[in-house]
């Protein structure tokens, strides 16, 4: 039976800059209990999804998501548990509805956040957030894995916490973020490993991704007769895979990226987002595995109030490096989740605006 235990907490001591200072609210959600009774590879363990709302307002109210975190706990919802049991914790939003509410012209995937081994928390730079309306429903999907513990018989849960501020509580404007991503791919079928590039040129688009084998059944098609996988098999030894991600990212305008989260699997060494047009690295994330066993202990993330430029007319490449020392085939993924300044943001016309009622500005 699914258990959703939301509780609103006023977190003292967490403040935004003076221009937008507001108390940070939190909603805490527990997944249903999972039984871990054997080894599970990535994407193969028990999973579930559940709906959650940030606030039960009688009118649409503007809120700003400023953070997301997930931890593994025991069945009681509190006891510490092995964090290596986490496969991932995803937060999704219906972007078709969101685009209508906010008057978006750009396209964006439903996925807002993914946390996995190596990174269990995202906190945006102070004064930045993702705007949502209180009437929008969010979906949390959690899944467990077990690479190392055998024999096993554990009852575990994901404890997920969403952090946000109410626009009505702000004393100044927030800086709006929107999410996009860059995903590593391998070619399953078709000519040339360039996602959605009709006539690739190596000097412009890079060398393209490797041909490979899918580790999971999902197949991604680019509309040009090619099939790809974003979850692939890494053979024993070293693998360097390069994917042109320009059309995957679909940058709608020149902007700056202010936070980057990274999703990698065991035996990853690094993940790099490279600007092919300038020849410069946007961000290099280093990964570190455990001293014993299989897993990911740490991945570097990027956070900056100043940000790093991204350009709509540049070509971008994602470079993943895996060193598979296990002696057998392993599954892999390589994703960067990018949170960039939304230059087309317009404050939505709300049915009721509490800022106006208390003398605030819209």
Residue, then its C-alpha position, 0 to 999 in steps of 0.5 A: x500500500x502506497x504511503x504518502x506522508x507530507x509534512x510542511x516544515x519551516x526550516x530555520x537558518x536557511x535564507x535566500x539573499x536579502x533581495x529575495x529572502x523568504x522562509x524555505x518550506x519543505x514537503x517530505x514524502x515516503x515511498x512505499x516499503x520495498x523488500x530487498x531480498x536479492x541482488x538487483x541490477x540497475x533498473x531491475x529492482x522494485x519501484x513505485x510512483x506517487x503523486x504529491x502537491x507542494x501546497x493545498x491552496x484554494x487558489x493557484x499560488x506561485x511557488x519556487x522549487x529550490x531543492x530536492x533530496x532523497x535518502x534510503x531509510x528503513x521501513x519505519x521511515x527513520x532508521x538509517x539504511x545503506x544508501x547503496x540500495x538507491x537506484x534513483x529518485x525521480x521528480x516529474x512534472x506535466x510539462x504540457x500543462x506547465x507550458x500552458x500555465x506559464x505561456x512557454x514557447x520552448x519544449x522541456x521534458x517532464x523530468x525535473x530531477x533525478x538523484x542516484x548513487x553519488x548525489x543525494x541532494x540538489x540545492x540551487x544557488x541562493x535566489x534561484x528556483x523553478x517556478x510552479x503553481x500550487x495546483x500543479x501535481x508532481x510525480x515521484x518515482x523511486x526504485x531500489x537496487x542491490x549490487x553487493x549485499x548477499x544474502x539480503x533481507x531488508x525492508x527499505x524506503x526512499x525518504x524524499x524532501x522537496x524544498x520551496x519558497x512561496x512567492x508571496x513571502x519574497x521581498x524581491x524577485x527570484x531568478x527563474x530556472x528551467x531544466x534540460x538535459x544532455x544524455x549519452x547514447x549508443x547507436x543500435x541501428x542506422x547510419x552514423x551515430x548522430x542523434x537527429x543530425x540529418x547530414x553530419x559533418x565530423x568537423x562540426x558535430x564531432x565523431x558521433x556516439x559508439x555503436x553498442x548494445x542496449x542494457x534495457x528494452x527502451x529504444x530511442x528513435x531520432x526520426x531519421x532512421x536511427x535507433x539509440x539506447x541511453x542505457x547501454x552495455x559497457x564491456x570489460x576495459x575502458x570505453x570513451x563514448x561521445x554523443x552530440x547532444x545539441x538536438x537533445x538539449x534543444x536550447x531555445x535561446x542563449x542563456x547561462x547554466x547555474x546548476x548541473x546534476x550528474x547521473x552515472x553508473x558504477x565504473x564511471x570515471x568522468x562525464x564532460x559537456x563540451x562546446x564543440x563550437x568553441x572547443x571548451x569544456x562547459x563542465x567536467x564531472x569526476x566520479x568515484x567508486x567505493x573502495x570495495x564492492x560495486x557502486x558510485x560513492x561520489x559525482x561532482x556537480x556544478x553550482x554557480x550564481x554567476x553561471x556559465x554561458x550556453x548558446x542556442x546556435x552552438x554544437x555540444x558534445x557529451x563525453x562519458x568515460x567508463x573503466x570497467x574493471x569487473x571482468x564482465x559486462x556492466x550496464x551504464x548511463x551518462x546524463x547531465x541535468x542542466x538548470x538554466x536561466x529562463x529568459x522567456x519567463x513571464x509571471x503567470x496571471x493568477x486568479x488570486x495573487x496574495x502579493x498584491x493583497x499585502x502590498x507586494x509587487x507583481 
